[in-house]
């Protein structure tokens, strides 16, 4: 990471591309990197390529997941939400009684 007042060089900006795309940066750091991307054609092209690549991978992965797996994952997420809810009633088997 860079100090937010230090100008970004291309190496530093490109090192943050994935965290930028994943929304894992503070607003200030996002603005700092966005400013560099606006002024640097080379970095913007690399960023644009990574954005498109991430979209393709996301789409392909979503298209190829079997429906049964999606259902199992959704059920597990629901179960974990119930388990981690503070002060939920518990029957001793880890299941909430709503």
C-alpha positions in Angstrom: 0.0 0.0 0.0 1.1 3.5 -0.5 0.8 6.6 1.6 -2.3 8.4 0.2 -0.3 11.6 -0.3 2.5 9.9 -2.2 2.1 10.0 -6.0 1.5 6.5 -7.4 3.9 5.0 -9.9 2.7 2.4 -12.4 4.1 -0.5 -10.5 2.2 0.5 -7.3 -1.0 1.2 -9.2 -1.0 -2.1 -11.0 -0.2 -3.9 -7.8 -3.5 -2.6 -6.4 -5.7 -3.5 -9.5 -7.2 -6.6 -7.9 -8.0 -5.0 -4.6 -9.4 -2.0 -6.5 -11.6 -4.2 -8.6 -12.8 -6.2 -5.6 -13.7 -3.1 -3.7 -11.3 -3.8 -0.9 -9.8 -0.3 -0.7 -10.8 2.7 1.3 -12.6 5.4 -0.6 -9.5 7.6 -0.4 -7.2 4.9 -1.8 -9.7 4.1 -4.6 -9.7 7.8 -5.5 -5.9 7.9 -5.5 -5.7 4.9 -7.8 -8.6 6.1 -10.0 -6.7 9.4 -10.4 -3.6 7.6 -11.6 -5.6 5.4 -14.0 -7.2 8.5 -15.5 -3.9 10.1 -16.2 -1.9 6.9 -17.3 -3.0 5.3 -20.5 -0.8 2.3 -20.0 -2.2 1.5 -16.6 -5.7 2.2 -17.7 -5.4 -0.4 -20.5 -4.0 -3.0 -18.1 -6.9 -2.2 -15.7 -9.5 -2.4 -18.5 -8.1 -5.8 -19.5 -8.2 -7.1 -15.9 -11.8 -5.8 -15.6 -12.9 -7.6 -18.7 -11.0 -10.8 -17.7 -12.6 -10.8 -14.3 -16.1 -10.4 -15.9 -15.5 -13.3 -18.2 -14.2 -15.6 -15.5 -17.2 -14.6 -13.2 -19.7 -15.3 -16.0 -18.1 -18.7 -17.0 -17.9 -19.8 -13.4 -21.5 -18.9 -12.8 -22.7 -20.7 -16.0 -20.9 -24.0 -15.1 -22.0 -24.5 -11.5 -24.5 -27.3 -11.2 -27.9 -26.3 -9.7 -27.5 -28.9 -6.9 -24.3 -27.3 -5.8 -25.8 -23.9 -5.8 -28.7 -25.2 -3.6 -26.3 -26.8 -1.2 -24.2 -23.7 -0.9 -27.4 -21.5 -0.3 -28.6 -23.9 2.4 -25.2 -23.9 4.1 -25.1 -20.1 4.0 -28.6 -19.9 5.5 -27.6 -22.4 8.2 -24.5 -20.4 9.1 -26.4 -17.2 9.3 -28.7 -18.8 11.8 -25.8 -20.3 13.8 -23.9 -17.0 14.0 -27.0 -14.9 14.9 -26.5 -13.5 18.4 -28.8 -14.8 21.1 -30.6 -17.3 18.9 -32.5 -20.1 20.6 -30.8 -23.4 20.2 -32.1 -26.9 20.7 -28.6 -28.3 21.4 -28.2 -29.6 17.9 -27.1 -26.3 16.4 -30.4 -25.6 14.7 -32.4 -22.5 15.5 -36.0 -22.9 16.6 -37.9 -20.0 15.0 
